[in-house]
Amino acid sequence: LTLTVPQVELLKVHLALITKTEQRQRLQCILAKGVFKADLSRYVLKVSVDEVNDLLDFSGTVLCQIGMDKESEPNESGVILESLIDKLSRIKWP
């Protein structure tokens, strides 16, 4: 799974939104497994199906909490999160 730097940074910053310690630690571990590519524009993670589902759930939660303006339109963070959700939703597993 290849993420953009803004996607990764947005997730890392908003881990505090997770109230259950076990879930927060799991997501921290998932994000910690990744490595930046040499040009620092991409972040590559090797993830399992369960980890993708965790990232998808968390991204949706963050989108609902901070990603929309008063008219329910995506703000700047929302656009980044929507692109991440789209990417996670398109992953095909063998």
Protein Blocks (a to p, Z undefined) as FASTA:
>chain_A
ZZdfklmmmmmmmmmmpmblklmmmmmmmmmmpccdfklpaccddddfklmmmmmmmmmm
mmmmmmccfkopacfklmmmmmmmmmmmmpccZZ
